[in-house]
């Protein structure tokens, strides 16, 4: 099954005070941790969605801007699907340095089991969909465009409009029992906590 990996880097990083993607974690920018963890998932392509491409050029990955700047998380995912050249796109955030490659491969495998049966495959934590750690089919583009046209920008409210397969804790526990994959870095406190976690491994 062909899929691409899209790394979203379009947030304002207001709580961090600087562009989160380049905040150092153990001496390495956050986005480089993310790229390393998604490097060998079997994807056709990997690209970054950002409205500030210049600082990212050294990474050597294709860079694309938001189709609808300022359109929130749903707009970011839509932008990824709009430029993806594969039937499925695995979307992750640039601030998720604890991504688990085996869990990501599992999401892809779930889609491959029943190709065409689901528009989105989305993990949940305590019932909350993790929309920036999810696999989307190209069939999501039109319903996303309609939601955006209506001013509905939250990704969590989108999943009821398409055929979504939710993956809950009991199903992904074999890969990530503690749910660390879904941790993102929003504040200096978050950064310190993850740094301590990685240092103890």
Secondary structure, DSSP 8 states (H G I E B T S, - for coil): --EEEEEE-----TTTTS-GGG-EETTEEHHHHHHHHHTTS--SEEEEE-S--GGGGGG-SEEE--SSTT-HHHHHHHHHHHH--SSEEEEEETT-TT--HHHHHHHHHHHHHTTTS-SEEEEEETTEEEEEEEEEETTHHHHHHHHHHTT---GGGTGGGS-EEEE-HHHHHHHHTT-GGG----SHHHHHHHHHHHHT-
